[in-house]
Amino acid sequence: MILVLSGPSGVGKDAVLSRMRELHKDFHFIVTATTRMKRQGETEGKDYIFLTRRSFEKIVESGGFLEWAEVYGNLYGVPKEQVTKALSSGLNVVIKIDVQGARTLKRIAPEALFLFLAPPSMESLSSRLRQRMTESPEAFAVRFSTAKNEMKESIWFDHTIVNEDGNIDSAVEKLRGIATTTRNANVLVDYFSLS
């Protein structure tokens, strides 16, 4: 099963997936490649694969990404080989991606489970973005405006999970519950289709 997690910048996708990695070992988390600068506390190969723009473009040219896009001036891509290896090993795959990339994946893999991580309010999202202190006021304005538009996109996702302030475990358990229920339903469908 492929589980695609998306949502606006600052909603807590990385934090939710980091916590999920700690608690649930039965998922394979795809490590996205990016050309953006590494932030404090991030680990190469765990949080992202950090590449130069030229290295990234070479992978694009060779068809090495399942999906890639430019977001806020940086390139992000889902390494195709990671996904195919994990799926062929029978692992459940989790892909964290921006909303634009999720739309592309919906066309490529419509059978995947698409989950939208939402903030409890736009005020909360604004506060989270400001606390990161990684953007100039102009960049913040662009991210927040984009986030408002991305919230409207949540309607085409299979499920929306609210990431409440200070309660990340609740979002993790909701995500896990949806994934488990969907996986079990798919097993039943496969079983009855064989009968």
Protein Blocks (a to p, Z undefined) as FASTA:
>chain_A
ZZdddddehilmmmmmmmmmmmmmkbccdddddfbdcdehiaehklpccddfklmmmmmm
nopafbdcdeehiacdddfklmmmmmmnopacdddddfklmmmmmmmmmmbccdddddfb
fklmmmmmmmnopacfklmmmmmmmmmmmmmmmmmpmbdcdddehilmlmmmmmmmmmmm
mmmmmmmmmmmmmZZ
